[in-house]
Amino acid sequence: MFGSNSATVNLTLHGAAVEQVECIKYLGVWLDKNLTFLQQVEHAVSKATRAAWKVNRLIEGRKGLTPKTGTVLYKCLIRPCWEFSIAAWANMPEKGIRLLEQVQARCLRTILGTKSHAATDAIEVIANVMPVRLRIQQLCALEYIRIKQKPQDSHLQLLLQQALVPESSFTPM
């Protein structure tokens, strides 16, 4: 059950009690009872950071990979860690977006060998990497277009029509 006012309900299935939890992983996405997706953001940041350390070991103080190769590795190995199914959880709070922006900036600074005080916008331009907020909008738009191209009677089309409530905070599309 989701929502801030969700009460504890005693549920049984075939005589066994159904456990109620604060957070659960479903289809690779962490869902919390208020659907803030902060647990998912933390999980994505953790995975991206681990992947970044693996790429950083290849760079070895700028002796190994070129910045161009490092950027390609970022786009192929690190960015997908936080992009996974983001169209489903893109309505995260501002705190979550800032965490994703920080991990992207940290990774790009290391890959390009820049100082820690270098402007994030400049680093993203040099690396030819889209800012996190724009990338989230792009991925959500692509998912929306993918669903809209399905037949009108498809299950996804029907779900999308039901989700498109004016001023709905549930769907980022």
RACORBEL-V744515 format. One line per field, one symbol per residue. ss: DSSP state (H for helix, E for strand, C for the rest). phi: phi as a letter, one per 40 degrees, with the letter a starting at -180 (. if undefined). burial: I if it has 24 or more other ideal C-beta (glycine too) atoms within 12 Angstrom, else O. A space follows every 10 residues. Layout:
# RACORBEL-V744515
ss: ???
phi: ???
burial: ???
This chain:
# RACORBEL-V744515
ss: CCCCCCCCCC CEECCEECCC CCEEEECCEE EECCCCCHHH HHHHHHHHHH HHHHHHHHHC CCCCCCHHHH HHHHHHHHHH HHHCCHHHHC CCCHHHHHHH HHHHHHHHHH HHCCCCCCCH HHHHHHHCCC CHHHHHHHHH HHHHHHHHCC CCCCHHHHHH HHHCCCCCCC CCC
phi: .bhcbcccbc bbbfgbcccb bcaacbfgbc bbcbfcgccc cccccccccc cccccccccf ggccccdccc ccccccbcdc cccdfcccbc cccddccccc cccccccccc ccgccccccc dccccccfbc ddcccccccc cccccccccc ddcccccccc cccccdgccc bcc
burial: OOOOOOOOOO OOOOOOOOOO OOOOOOOOII IIOOIIIIII IIIIIOIIIO IIOOIIOOIO OOOOOOIOOI IOIIIOIIIO IIIIIIIIII IIOOOIIOII IOIIIIIIII IIIOOOOOOI OOIIOOIOIO IIIOIIOOII OOIOOOIOOO OOOOOOOOOI OOOOOOOOOO III
